[in-house]
């Protein structure tokens, strides 16, 4: 029953591929584009760098060698001047092929790349306003020696143990062996408010368009039902005509159901956007008041994504395992965990 973690870390190659495939960035389908031929050489260099980074920081269980760059996309309009690439690579790790993904970016004027690890948990949000604005997310690599990272790792480790996600083995608690990787994402309230206003406007417009469509469909359906009644009341009506009328009625009923469903969903989304704007305005007001009173909590609008390596003695034998965690510090200075999971090796 004694176990360092509650969930199993066993990960076959197939499961690993499935996990990684689910980690594609949320914005990928919207604004990432295939790598142009002129950038292919840079993509290959970035892939080599990413694998070396993962080796140096013990992300793989063993040493990895890039076999093939399977695909590469880039973000042409990031707005920051960064060169951002999303890479899917075939990596040989101890004779076993692993499909590995990474987002690699280079700041304007910088020589070296920065590597971001894929993780579905990075798309999770702690509040309604953020859950409706995830397409604007951009993570940045942070040094594992950064004070904010060290504080976060310590506090998150305490939360994992206090909540019994990490359990002792033979009455000895697991200890952090090292911070293997760290990323940060800062919230931009202005961007979030702008995106929420857009969602509210488009959803409200869709509701109005659906209402108009519903009125028209209901009018047409009433006419068709009258024709259907007359046709069925006349014994001499040809069966093919009856069948055609039935088909038209069924089609209109289906279109009407779909229009009502769109109206309902769009209305719900508009209501959520309104509530999210209220919540975000309150959060922004509280932050401004804290700043004016000199009680603002540093880094309270930043999220951390960490990959931590743990060590535990299991029957006098050291056993290593990794956890990936996303957490943040709230405006009162309290650390909270948005999500945690075992990191696939």
C-alpha positions as CSV (number, residue, x, y, z in Angstrom):
1,X,0.0,0.0,0.0
2,X,3.0,2.3,0.6
3,X,3.7,4.1,-2.6
4,X,5.4,7.3,-3.5
5,X,2.6,8.2,-5.9
6,X,-1.0,7.1,-6.3
7,X,-0.9,6.5,-10.0
8,X,1.3,4.1,-12.0
9,X,4.1,5.5,-14.1
10,X,4.2,2.6,-16.5
11,X,4.2,3.9,-20.0
12,X,4.4,1.9,-23.1
13,X,5.5,3.4,-26.4
14,X,1.9,3.5,-27.7
15,X,0.6,5.2,-24.5
16,X,3.5,7.7,-24.7
17,X,2.6,8.6,-28.3
18,X,-1.1,9.1,-27.3
19,X,-0.1,11.3,-24.4
20,X,2.2,13.4,-26.5
21,X,-0.4,13.8,-29.3
22,X,-2.8,15.2,-26.8
23,X,-0.3,17.9,-25.8
24,X,-0.4,19.9,-29.1
25,X,-0.9,23.6,-28.2
26,X,-4.5,24.8,-28.1
27,X,-3.7,27.5,-30.7
28,X,-2.1,25.1,-33.1
29,X,-5.1,24.6,-35.3
30,X,-5.7,28.4,-35.5
31,X,-2.4,30.1,-36.2
32,X,0.5,27.7,-36.6
33,X,1.5,27.1,-40.2
34,X,3.7,24.4,-41.9
35,X,7.4,25.2,-41.9
36,X,8.4,26.9,-45.2
37,X,11.3,25.4,-47.1
38,X,13.5,28.3,-46.3
39,X,13.2,27.6,-42.6
40,X,13.7,23.8,-42.8
41,X,17.4,24.0,-41.9
42,X,16.7,26.1,-38.8
43,X,14.0,23.6,-37.8
44,X,16.5,20.7,-38.1
45,X,19.0,22.7,-35.9
46,X,16.3,23.5,-33.4
47,X,15.4,19.8,-33.2
48,X,19.0,18.8,-32.5
49,X,19.1,21.5,-29.8
50,X,15.9,20.3,-28.2
51,X,17.1,16.7,-27.9
52,X,20.4,17.8,-26.4
53,X,18.5,20.0,-23.9
54,X,16.3,17.0,-22.9
55,X,19.4,14.8,-22.5
56,X,21.2,17.4,-20.4
57,X,18.1,17.9,-18.1
58,X,17.4,14.1,-17.8
59,X,14.0,14.4,-19.5
60,X,14.5,11.1,-21.2
61,X,15.0,7.8,-19.3
62,X,18.4,7.4,-20.7
63,X,20.2,9.2,-23.6
64,X,18.3,10.2,-26.6
65,X,19.5,10.7,-30.2
66,X,17.4,12.5,-32.9
67,X,16.5,10.1,-35.6
68,X,14.2,12.1,-37.8
69,X,12.4,15.4,-37.7
70,X,8.9,14.2,-38.6
71,X,7.1,17.5,-38.9
72,X,7.6,21.2,-38.1
73,X,5.3,24.2,-37.8
74,X,6.0,27.8,-37.1
75,X,4.2,30.8,-35.7
76,X,4.5,33.6,-38.2
77,X,2.5,36.3,-36.4
78,X,3.4,35.9,-32.7
79,X,3.7,39.7,-32.2
80,X,6.7,39.4,-29.9
81,X,9.4,39.0,-32.6
82,X,10.1,35.5,-31.4
83,X,10.9,32.7,-33.9
84,X,8.6,29.9,-32.6
85,X,8.6,26.4,-33.9
86,X,6.6,23.3,-32.9
87,X,8.5,20.1,-33.7
88,X,7.6,16.5,-33.8
89,X,10.6,14.3,-33.6
90,X,11.5,10.6,-33.7
91,X,14.1,10.1,-31.0
92,X,16.1,6.9,-30.3
93,X,16.2,6.4,-26.5
94,X,18.3,3.4,-25.6
95,X,17.3,1.6,-28.7
96,X,13.6,2.4,-28.4
97,X,11.9,4.9,-30.7
98,X,9.9,7.6,-29.0
99,X,7.7,10.2,-30.7
100,X,8.7,13.4,-28.9
101,X,7.4,17.0,-29.3
102,X,8.7,20.3,-28.2
103,X,8.1,24.0,-28.8
104,X,11.3,25.8,-29.5
105,X,11.7,29.6,-29.7
106,X,14.4,32.2,-30.1
107,X,14.1,35.8,-28.9
108,X,15.1,38.7,-31.2
109,X,18.8,39.0,-31.3
110,X,19.4,35.8,-29.3
111,X,21.8,33.1,-30.5
112,X,20.5,30.1,-28.7
113,X,17.1,28.5,-28.6
114,X,14.8,28.0,-25.6
115,X,12.9,24.7,-25.3
116,X,9.4,24.3,-24.0
117,X,8.0,20.8,-23.2
118,X,4.6,19.7,-24.4
119,X,2.0,19.2,-21.6
120,X,-1.7,19.0,-21.8
121,X,-1.9,20.3,-18.2
122,X,-0.4,23.6,-19.4
123,X,-3.8,24.4,-21.1
124,X,-5.7,24.1,-17.8
125,X,-6.9,27.3,-16.2
126,X,-7.8,28.3,-12.6
127,X,-10.7,30.5,-13.4
128,X,-13.6,31.1,-15.9
129,X,-12.0,34.2,-17.5
130,X,-8.9,32.3,-18.5
131,X,-10.7,29.2,-19.7
132,X,-12.3,31.4,-22.4
133,X,-9.1,33.1,-23.6
134,X,-6.6,30.2,-23.8
135,X,-5.7,31.0,-27.5
136,X,-3.5,33.9,-26.3
137,X,-1.3,31.7,-24.1
138,X,2.5,31.9,-24.7
139,X,4.9,30.1,-22.3
140,X,8.5,31.2,-21.8
141,X,11.4,29.1,-20.5
142,X,12.7,30.1,-17.1
143,X,16.0,29.2,-15.4
144,X,15.6,26.4,-12.8
145,X,17.8,28.7,-10.5
146,X,15.2,31.5,-10.7
147,X,14.0,32.5,-7.2
148,X,10.4,32.3,-8.3
149,X,10.9,28.8,-9.6
150,X,12.6,27.7,-6.4
151,X,9.9,29.1,-4.3
152,X,7.2,27.5,-6.4
153,X,9.0,24.1,-6.3
154,X,9.2,24.2,-2.5
155,X,5.6,25.3,-2.0
156,X,4.2,22.9,-4.6
157,X,6.2,20.0,-3.0
158,X,4.6,20.8,0.3
159,X,1.1,20.9,-1.2
160,X,1.6,17.5,-2.9
161,X,2.6,16.0,0.4
162,X,-0.1,17.7,2.5
163,X,-2.8,16.5,0.0
164,X,-1.3,13.0,0.1
165,X,-0.6,12.9,-3.6
166,X,2.9,12.1,-2.7
167,X,3.0,9.4,0.0
168,X,5.9,8.2,2.1
169,X,7.6,4.8,1.5
170,X,8.7,3.0,4.7
171,X,7.8,6.2,6.6
172,X,10.2,8.3,4.5
173,X,8.8,11.0,2.3
174,X,10.1,11.4,-1.3
175,X,12.5,14.3,-1.7
176,X,13.1,16.6,-4.7
177,X,16.2,15.4,-6.5
178,X,16.2,18.4,-8.9
179,X,14.1,20.8,-10.9
180,X,14.6,19.4,-14.4
181,X,12.6,22.1,-16.3
182,X,10.7,25.3,-15.6
183,X,8.4,27.5,-17.7
184,X,6.3,30.6,-16.8
185,X,3.2,32.2,-18.3
186,X,2.1,35.7,-17.3
187,X,-1.5,36.8,-17.5
188,X,-2.3,39.9,-19.5
189,X,-5.6,41.2,-18.2
190,X,-6.0,43.6,-21.1
191,X,-5.7,40.8,-23.7
192,X,-8.1,38.6,-21.7
193,X,-10.7,41.4,-21.5
194,X,-10.4,42.1,-25.2
195,X,-10.9,38.4,-26.0
196,X,-13.9,38.0,-23.7
197,X,-15.5,41.1,-25.3
198,X,-15.0,39.5,-28.7
199,X,-16.6,36.2,-27.5
200,X,-19.5,38.1,-26.0
201,X,-20.1,40.1,-29.1
202,X,-19.9,37.2,-31.6
203,X,-22.0,34.9,-29.4
204,X,-24.7,37.6,-29.0
205,X,-24.8,38.2,-32.7
206,X,-25.1,34.4,-33.3
207,X,-28.1,34.3,-30.9
208,X,-29.9,37.1,-32.8
209,X,-29.2,35.4,-36.2
210,X,-30.5,32.1,-34.8
211,X,-33.7,33.8,-33.6
212,X,-34.4,35.1,-37.1
213,X,-33.7,31.7,-38.6
214,X,-36.0,30.0,-36.1
215,X,-38.9,32.3,-36.9
216,X,-38.5,31.6,-40.7
217,X,-38.2,27.9,-40.2
218,X,-41.2,27.8,-37.9
219,X,-43.3,29.7,-40.5
220,X,-42.2,27.3,-43.3
221,X,-42.9,24.3,-41.1
222,X,-46.4,25.4,-40.3
223,X,-47.1,25.8,-44.1
224,X,-45.7,22.3,-44.8
225,X,-47.7,20.8,-42.0
226,X,-50.9,22.4,-43.5
227,X,-50.0,20.9,-46.9
228,X,-49.4,17.5,-45.3
229,X,-52.8,17.6,-43.6
230,X,-54.5,18.4,-46.8
231,X,-52.6,15.7,-48.7
232,X,-53.5,13.0,-46.1
233,X,-57.1,14.1,-46.0
234,X,-57.4,13.6,-49.7
235,X,-57.7,9.8,-50.5
236,X,-56.6,10.4,-54.0
237,X,-53.2,11.9,-53.2
238,X,-50.4,10.0,-54.8
239,X,-48.1,8.2,-52.3
240,X,-45.0,9.7,-53.8
241,X,-46.4,13.2,-53.0
242,X,-47.1,12.1,-49.4
243,X,-43.5,10.7,-49.1
244,X,-42.1,14.0,-50.5
245,X,-44.1,16.1,-48.0
246,X,-43.1,13.9,-45.1
247,X,-39.4,14.3,-46.1
248,X,-39.7,18.1,-46.3
249,X,-41.4,18.2,-42.9
250,X,-38.7,16.0,-41.3
251,X,-35.9,18.2,-42.9
252,X,-37.5,21.4,-41.6
253,X,-37.9,19.9,-38.1
254,X,-34.2,18.9,-38.1
255,X,-33.1,22.4,-39.2
256,X,-35.3,23.9,-36.5
257,X,-33.8,21.7,-33.8
258,X,-30.3,22.6,-35.0
259,X,-31.1,26.4,-35.0
260,X,-32.5,26.2,-31.5
261,X,-29.4,24.3,-30.3
262,X,-27.1,26.9,-31.8
263,X,-29.2,29.7,-30.1
264,X,-29.0,27.9,-26.8
265,X,-25.3,27.2,-26.9
266,X,-24.5,30.7,-28.1
267,X,-26.6,32.2,-25.4
268,X,-24.8,30.1,-22.8
269,X,-21.5,31.2,-24.1
270,X,-22.5,34.9,-24.1
271,X,-23.7,34.5,-20.5
272,X,-20.4,32.9,-19.5
273,X,-18.5,35.7,-21.2
274,X,-20.5,38.3,-19.3
275,X,-19.8,36.5,-16.0
276,X,-16.1,36.1,-16.9
277,X,-15.8,39.8,-17.6
278,X,-17.3,40.5,-14.2
279,X,-14.9,38.1,-12.5
280,X,-11.9,39.5,-14.4
281,X,-12.8,43.1,-13.6
282,X,-13.0,42.3,-9.9
283,X,-9.6,40.5,-10.1
284,X,-8.1,43.5,-11.9
285,X,-9.6,46.0,-9.4
286,X,-8.3,43.9,-6.4
287,X,-4.8,43.8,-8.1
288,X,-4.8,47.6,-8.6
289,X,-5.9,48.3,-5.1
290,X,-3.1,46.0,-3.8
291,X,-0.6,47.8,-5.9
292,X,-1.7,51.2,-4.7
293,X,-1.6,50.1,-1.0
294,X,1.8,48.6,-1.4
295,X,0.6,45.1,-0.6
296,X,0.9,43.7,-4.2
297,X,2.1,40.1,-4.2
298,X,5.1,39.6,-6.6
299,X,4.5,37.2,-9.4
300,X,0.8,36.7,-8.5
301,X,-0.2,36.8,-12.1
302,X,2.3,34.2,-13.3
303,X,1.8,30.4,-13.7
304,X,4.6,27.9,-13.3
305,X,5.0,24.7,-15.2
306,X,7.6,22.4,-13.5
307,X,9.1,19.0,-14.1
308,X,10.4,17.8,-10.8
309,X,12.6,14.7,-10.3
310,X,11.9,12.9,-7.0
311,X,13.9,10.3,-5.1
312,X,12.6,7.8,-2.7
313,X,14.2,4.8,-0.9
314,X,12.2,1.7,-1.7
315,X,13.6,-1.3,0.3
316,X,16.9,0.6,0.7
317,X,17.1,1.1,-3.1
318,X,16.9,4.6,-4.5
319,X,14.0,5.0,-7.0
320,X,13.6,8.0,-9.2
321,X,10.4,9.4,-10.7
322,X,9.2,12.6,-12.2
323,X,6.1,14.8,-11.7
324,X,4.9,17.6,-13.9
325,X,2.9,20.3,-12.2
326,X,1.2,23.5,-13.1
327,X,0.6,25.9,-10.2
328,X,0.4,29.6,-9.4
329,X,0.5,32.1,-6.5
330,X,-2.7,34.0,-5.8
331,X,-3.1,37.6,-4.9
332,X,-2.9,36.7,-1.2
333,X,0.4,35.0,-1.7
334,X,-1.0,31.4,-1.4
335,X,0.3,28.8,-3.8
336,X,-2.2,26.6,-5.5
337,X,-1.9,23.6,-7.9
338,X,-4.0,23.7,-11.0
339,X,-3.0,20.2,-12.1
340,X,-0.3,17.5,-11.5
341,X,0.5,14.2,-13.2
342,X,3.4,11.7,-13.5
343,X,5.7,12.8,-16.3
344,X,6.2,10.2,-19.0
345,X,9.7,9.0,-19.4
